[in-house]
Amino acid sequence: LVPVLAAAAATLVALRLLRGVLGWSRAAASRTRGVVSLVGPSRAVDVSRASALPALAIVLATSVAMVGVAVTDTIDRGSERVGWQAAGADVQVHGSGFHPDTVEAINRLDGVDRIAPLVVLERADVRGRTGTVPSTAVVAADREQLAALTAGSPAPLTVPQPKGDELQVVASGDIQPRDGKVQLHYAQSVLTAQVVDRRESLPGLDWAGDNFLLVDLETLRTQSDRNLTYPTTVLIEGSPDLGELRELVAADEPNAVVVDRRVAAAEQRDAPITNRTVDIYLIATAVAGVLALLGITFAVAFGAAGRRRAERTLRTLGASRRQASTVAAVELVPTVLTAAVIGSLCGLLVAWICGAAIDLTVLLGELSDLTVRPAAASVLVVGGATVVSALLATLIAVAVAGARRAAPVSETELLEES
């Protein structure tokens, strides 16, 4: 119902404004002697009145198509985010601990651009204002390596800048600091940490638990007096051969898990319920495209008889074939082009309005907070296709009219035309 109402309102307002502009153009042209400037705007006003229904079809179809591509584009973006949430990078390897030589061998693999080793301590206790939060994961990373690797991801990770020997940490939401600080208990170490930022999750590290602290590796190593030289997780940027990577890490850690974000995103995108939803919206978009073409065709066809009569009259009065063809183009272009442009703009508005009512929770789970909106490329494709189709239909109509030999008309027909 929303697309219909929005399209109807936009069409009526646009055509009314168009007739006002054409009326002003006709009044201005009355002071000239050109055939095109005198006849074209008058014929364009008549076409805009006669083509209200086809224009509505064009606007409605473009709006529906824009909603369809908005939903499918949002599902694609959500699938990509699921992949990032699963891996935290292009590829992730995690296990109980990897020898430094294995980490270096991963870095030398073909297709690997850079890596960021992480040390994840999974059974730390954190004491804050609300008591002890047990089984907290302490994620330690080199801040420069992690920042460089996640810079292009949807959720970049930044390890706090150390201040001297004091731990600066990013904490999960359930950890409540006292006066901005928490106590970290791990093995025989008791460390005080300053909470400088909060995050709901760390992409790719859901397996470590809901509670976490993100800290600088070197500062943690110094403060805890622990070696921490065996990373438990390696984030990889690039496209290494997964079979070669699995073989390499299995030799060091047989239970190591390799996660590729592209594979995770494809699995999410290819799920049966996701495929069915995308197919429904793609079919709706295709039907809307057919409706838009029909609207454009009818908008051009409704004035065909009038164009033939006008052309014959102009030829009889001495106008050239080129002038008659130009008048035909001038009378068509304003209405079909306005409908195409307003349809694209109305489609964006309808997609924004309907986006709040479209629930993607079943498809994307916790990522359903994504705003339903089309990608810029899709907007250009839908809008551009509508505008180009309208202009092509106009050119074809003008070419057909120009190819027809206009026969002279009788005086009686001229009086009827007048």
N, C-alpha and C positions, 0 to 999 in steps of 0.2 A: 504493500500500500504506500509506503514512504517513497519509493522510486516513482510511482505513478503520480502522486501529488506533487512531488518536487519537480518532475519533468513537465507536468501540465502548467504549473505556475511559472516556471522558467521560460517555457515556450511562449505563453501568452504575453509575458512582460517583454521578452526579447523581440517578438514580432511587432508589438505595439511601438516599442522604441525604434525599431527598424523602419516602420512606416512613417514615423515622425522625421527621421533622418532623411528618408527618401522624399518626403514632402518638401522639406527644406531644400533638398538638392534640386527638385523639380522647379521650385519657385526661383532659385538662383539661376537655373538653366533657361528660364523664360526670357532672360535678357540677352541670350545668345542666339545664334542662327544655326548652330550645329544640329543635324538630324539626330545624332546619337544622344546628345545631352538633353534634347527636348523630349524625345520619345522614350528613351531607355528608362529613366526614373519613373515615368508614368506606368509603363508596362511592369516594372519591378514592384510597384505598389499593388497592382492587380494580382500579380503572382503571389505576393506575400499574403494577400487575403484568401486566395483560393487554395493555398498550400499549407494551411494551418494544421490540418490533420497529418499529412506526411511529415511536417516538421516536428510535430509531437512524437511521431513514431521514431524519428531519428534521435531526438533527445532522450526518449525513454530507453531505446535500445543501447545507446552509448552509456547511459547511466547504469543499466543492468550489467553491461560488459565490464564497466569499471569496477563495480562491486565484485564481480566474479574474479577478475585478476587481482583485486586487493586481497581477497581471501586466500587464493592460491599462493600469491607472493608472501603473505604472512605465514602460511604453513611452511613454505620453503625456508624463510628466515628462522622460524621456530625450530625446524629440523637442524639447521646449521648450529643454532645455539645449544640444542641437545648434544650435538657432536662435541662442541667445545666444553660443555659441562661434563661430558663423560671422560674426555682426555686431557683437558686443560692446555693442550698444545696440538700440533699436527699429529704427533704420536707420543704416547706415554708408555714407559716401562716401569713396572714396580714389582718389588719382591721383598725378601727379608734383608737384603743388603748385597751390594755389588762391589767387587774388587775395583780399586782405582784403574787397574789395567783394562778391565772390561769397559769401564766408563770411557776411557780414552779410545778404545777400539770402536765403541759406538760413535764417537765423535768423528772417526776417520772413515766411516762407511760412506759409500757413494750415495748422494742424495740428501745427506745431512748438512744443513746450513749452520746450525748452532745447537747447543744443548744447555740445559740448566739442571744440574744434579740437585736433588733435595734430600735432606735427612729428616725422616718423619719418626718422631718418638711418640708412640701411640698410648702410653699408659702413665701419663703424668697427671698429677693432681694440682689444681689451681684454686687458691683460696682468695676470696674477695669479700665484698660487702654482704652477700647473701649466703656465705658459707663456702664449703668445698665443692668444686665441680670435678668429679672423678673422671678418669679415663679421657683426659683431654689430649688431643694430638698436638704436639709441638712441631711445627713445620719450619725447618731452618734452611735458608737458601742464600746464595750469594746475591746481593741486591742488584748489582749491575747485570749479571747474567739473566736473572729472572725478569727484570724490567725490559731488557732488550728482546727476550724471547716472546713475552706476552704483549708487546707493544701493539701488535696488529690484531689482537684478539678482541672479542666483544667485551671482555671483562679483564682488563690489564691488572696485573698484580704488582704492587710496589712494597718492597720491604722497607720499614722505617729506617731513616738515617740514624746510625748509632750516635749517642752523645757521651763521648768518653767511654767508660766501661759500663755504663748503665744500659740495661736491656730496654729497647723500645719495641713494642709489639703491636700487631693488629689482632684484635680479639673477636671471637664470635659473639652473637647476641646474648647468649645465656650467661656469659661471664660478666659479672657486675663488679667493677673495681671499687676499691675504697680510697677516696681522695685521689682517684686517677691511677691507682697502682694495684697490682695483684702479686701474690706470692706463688712462685712456681716450685713445686716439690717433685723432683725426679731423682730416683735412686737415693744417694746420700746427699744430694745437692738441694739447697734451698736458696732460690734466687728471687730478688725483687725486680719487677718489670713495670715500666710505665706504659699504660695503654694510650696510644695516640690515634687509633682509628678503629672502626668497627666494620665488620662484613658479615653478611648472612651465610655465605658459603665460599669455599675455595674451589674453583672449577677444576675437575679432574681428581679431586681428593675426597669425594663423598665416601669412599670406602674407609677413610680414616675416622669417620664419625662426625657428629654434628658440632662438637665443641673443639675449638682449636685456637692456637696462638701462632702467628706468623712472625718469625724473628730472623735477624741477621745471623748467618751461620758462623762467621768468624767470632762475633761477639759472644754467642752462646758457647762456642768452643772454649774461649778464654775464661768466661765466667764460671762454667761448670767444671772446668779442668778435665774435660773428656775429649777423647781423640776425634770422634765423629768423622772418620775418613771413609766410611763405607756408606755411600748414598743408598737409600731404600727406593728412591724414585728418580727417574731421569725423564725430563721433558725434552722433546725433540722438535725442532722446526725443520721442515723439509719433507721429502718424500722418499725415504729409504725403502729398499726391498724388504717387505715384512717377513718373508721366509728367511732371508739371510739374518735379519735382526733377531728373530726368535731363536734361530740356531746359535747365534752368538751368545745371547743372554742365558739360554738354557744350559750351556756348558758351565756357567758360573753359578746360576740359580735355577735349578730344574723347575721350580714352581712359579717362575716369573710370569707376569701377565703383560701382554702387549695390547694396547688399545689405540686404534686409529680413529681420529675424529671423523674422517670422511666416511669410514665404514659405519660408525655409529649413526651419523646423520642419514646415510642411505637406508639403514635399517628402520629408522624412525619414519623417513619419508615413504618407504615401501610397505609399511604396515597395512594390512587389509582395510582397516577403518579409515586410515588416512587416504589411501588410494580411492576408496569409494567417495569420500567427501570431495577430493580434488576432481574426480571425474564428473560429479554432479555440477560443480561450478564451471568446469570447462565446457560441458554441454550447454549450460545456461549462457555462457559467453558466446558459443558458436551460434546458438539460436538468436541471440541478440544481434550478432553480426549480420545474419540473414535478414532480420527485421530492419536493421539500419539500411541495408542495401535496397530493400523493398521501399522503404520510406524515401530514399533518395530517388529511386526510379519513378515513384508516383509523383514526387515533387516536380520532377522534370516533365513527366507525361501530362500532368494536369493542364499545363499551359501550352501544350503542343498545338492545339487547334487555333488558339489565339495568336501564337507565333506565326503560324502559316498565313493567317489573315493579315497580320501586321506586315509580314514580309512582302506579300503580294501587293498590299496597298503602297508600301514604301517604294517598291520597284516600279509600280505604275506611275508614281509621282516623280520618278526620276532618280531615286536613290540607287547607289551602286550595291552590288551583291555584298561587298565587304562591309558597307555601312549597315546593311540589313543583318548580317551575321553578328556584327558588334552589338547591335541593339538586342539581339537574342541573348547574347552572353551577359549583357548588362542587366537584363531583366531576371536572369536565373541566378547569377552568382550571389547577390546579397542574401536571398532567402536560404539557399542550401548551405552556403558558407556560415551564415549565422547559426543555423540549426546544428551544424557540425561542431562549431566552437562552443556554443552554449551547452551542447550535449556533453562535451568533454569536461567542461567546468562543473556542470551539474553532477556528472558522474563522480568527480572528486568529492563534492559536497555530500552526495548520497552515501558514498563509501565511508566518509567520516561519521555521518549520522548513524548508519547501520552498523558500523564497527562496534559500537558499545553494546549492541543487542546480539551480536554473534558470539556465542560461547565456544571457545576452542579448548576448554579444559580437558575434555575427553581425549583430544588429540595430542596436546602438548603438556598436560599436567601442570606443574608448578610454573611453567613458562607461559601460561595462558595470559599473562599480563601484557603480552606484546600488543601494541596498537595495530589494529587492522587497517592497513593502508597499502596502496599499490607501490611498487618500485618505480623510480623515475623512468626507467626504460620502458616499463609496461604502459605508463601514462603516455609516453611519446608514441608507442606503437598503436594503442587504441585511438588516441586523438588524431594522430597522423593518418592512420588508415581511414578514419571517417572523413577527414578533410580532403585527403587525396581522392577518395571514392567520389565525394561530392563534386570536386573539380573535374575529374575524369568524365563523370556523367554529364556535366554541363558541356564540356568540350565535344563529347560524342553527339549530344543533341544539336549543338551549333553546327558541327560538321555535317550531320545528316540534313539539317535544314539548308545549309549552304550548297550541298550537292544536288538538291532538288531544283529543277528549273521552275522558277515562279512564272506562272501564266498571267497575262494581263487580266484585269478584272473589269467587269462592266460598270457603267455609271450607276446602275441600280445597286450593285454590291457595294460600291463606294459609299453611296448614301446610307446603306444599312450599317456599314462599318463606322461611319461618322455618328 
